[in-house]
Amino acid sequence: MFYGNKKNTTRLYALFLIMFLLSVTNLSAQNETFNEQDFFNQLNGSYYKLSDTKVKNFTASVTSMKMEMFAKEMWANAEVFPIQLIWLNPDRIFLSQLGVPKISEEKYKEYQEIVNGLKMQLTGILLDLQRFYLSGIFESIPADYTLQTNEEAVQVSFSSKDNVGVTKVKYLVGYNGKNLLLQIYYPSQQKQLNIYPEFKTVKNKWLCTGWSVQTYQNNEIVSGFNVALENRYINEAWVPGEITIKVQQSKKQGQTFYDAIILKNYMFDQSLEASPATTKDH
């Protein structure tokens, strides 16, 4: 469950962290033991980031559980990959739609709907994948941040603005550099996302294994989803092999929707030139 009643442990934990965020006070001037530079060094150096490896770029073929079912029925071959993902170190990502075997016009419309859904899933996941794994949390924090501290953790806050409006962002981070909560608030929409990343230790670094998201509208939980990463060690680098998604909505309590994004055929350090006509930068 990613939302629920007052007995739900996950929600209680979420509420505790939100209350903790609200209770954080600006004690930096009073706390002589807090060293801002050391804190950011810890934040920058504690995570496994692909951008810190020797990998210059990679390409991967992408499909989904839903697409595999369609491909197996259509072509008797589940290994049909409609999308290629391209990553250029440190922070450029492109999606390119690939060709498929011949198909009727009616079936192609069905196929394209599945592809569009996969693109939407990828687009929604890539931003968090970027900050928790590809480039790192430290790189996502702009120069005009503010810090607040208490005895337990540090809150790093900043705002950004685009054509949609202002977005307010808060990271709640332990003094060991571990990210506990990412809170994103959209004032114009009265919408808030609480994101709880998860990590495992790999050679003294935290490698992201997924995250949970709760969406609030007007202070009410309306949906939640969980992303789980199955990481694989290829070419001396950890890369996501399968991304499982579980979604719940408050209007459909008791129902959980599953899908999985599969990444295969990794190729590293190629001579790549991204073409604007065929790729989309994220």
Secondary structure, DSSP 8 states (H G I E B T S, - for coil): --S-STT-HHHHHHHHHHHHHHH--B-TTT-TT--HHHHHHHHHHSB--GGGSS--EEEEEEEEHHHHHHHHHHHS-S----EEEEEETTTEEEEEE---S---HHHHHHHHHHHHHHHHHHHHHHHHHIIIIIS-TGGGS-TT-EEEE-SSEEEEEEEEE-SS-EEEEEEEEETTS-EEEEEEEEGGGTEEEEEEEEEEEETTEEEEEEEEEEEEETTEEEEEEEEEEEEEEETTEEEEEEEEEEEEEGGGTT--EEEEEEEEEEEES------TTT-EE-
